[in-house]
Amino acid sequence: MLFLYRYWDMYHWRKYLKGNEYDATKPMLRFTIARYLTAFAFSAYSVVFFESMDIIELACTIVILSAMAGGASTVLAAHKGLALSYAFILLTPLSVLCLFANEEYQNIFGILGLIFVVVMFSSAKYSNQFTIESILTKHQNSDLLEQMELKNKEILEVNASLESKVQRRTEQIFELSNIDPLTKLFNRNAFSENLKLLLDSCELHDSSLAVLFIDLDGFKAINDSHGHAIGDKVLIETSTRLSAQADMKQCLCRWGGDEFLIALQDCDVERALEFANNLIFNLSLPITIEHHELHVGATIGIAMYPEHGTDEAQLITLADTAMYVQKQLAKSDVCVFTEQMGETLQREMKLKEGLSQAIKNDELFVVFQPVIDSK
């Protein structure tokens, strides 16, 4: 309804008012109301759906609202009140929600959003000043056209600077949403999205895919004995070695801590095992950091599409299960998921869940077996 109203208002202006002298009071009032309603509508959308937004949707929403606010600071510069308040209405409610949310990335988005509101407020004020001065100069005296052009040039420079800032902030938001800050690999959200696309492609072309869950062996000992700074450098070197062996960077991520994931397209079990063994060999080579020669190993679990699972979450879980089972048997080796592993793990989980409730439910009791000497 709002956009139909705006379209009607534009049509009415082009049809009956453009090119003619008319009282601008009512048309300006309609224009202003429509823009305020638009700002409130987009702001309300972001507030209503905030709780259901994941990190990608939240980042995209902030980028879109920021872009709208950036454009409004110049497009609406002739109307001071509208130009100054537009960015505030669009971004402030969502930024405040993010600022007081529980997740760290939401807090960062909130801070960036509020900073952007302040920048847009300053820009709108500056643009409004120059726009008004330019209009007055144009109608006061044609001899002042040169000065007006200088002012317009300054406005363009300000706009160019703002566009550069918006671009930088957009890149920062993307990096916060998709990139692990330490290793510069994709984080788990970005990897899951890319893996979903790869699985869609595999289904379309009837091809196979392997998911490798990699857990470092001996990393905790390095962290405990040498400190987290050295541990971080070990993770960076590990990510470099993984990147050198992975086919595509979007198929590689740091899942968390000392865990990594790789997806291999058009890959059967034999090739996946060969790749994993080469990976274990490369990761096991000594790492020299600050005169320390450090050693880590890697235990790898493999899950295959479509034999073991058909969606990204299931494949990751099964690869993790295979890695866990192999870690119990022998570290620094590779294991392919089997149905027996899943059944065994499920049974263990049921036993743990049952035992955790056994005392509470009074399900444990002692049976005495008497020892009798028959003589």
Secondary structure by P-SEA (a helix, b strand, c coil): caaaaaaaaaaaaacccccccccaaaaaaaaaaaaaaaaaaaaaaaaaacccccaaaaaaaaaaaaaaaaaaaccccccaaaaacccccccaaaaaaaaacccaaaaaaaaaaaaaaaaaaaaaaaaaaaaaaaaaaaaccccaaaaaaaaaaaaaaaaaaaaaaaaaaaaaaaaaaccccccccccaaaaaaaaaaaaaaaaaacbbbbbbbbbbcaaaaaaaaccaaaaaaaaaaaaaaaaaacccccccccccccbbbbbbccccaaaaaaaaaaaaaaaaccccccccbbbbbbbbbbbbcccccccaaaaaaaaaaaaaaaaaccccbbbbbcaaaaaaaaaaaaaaaaaaaccccccbbbbbbbbbccc
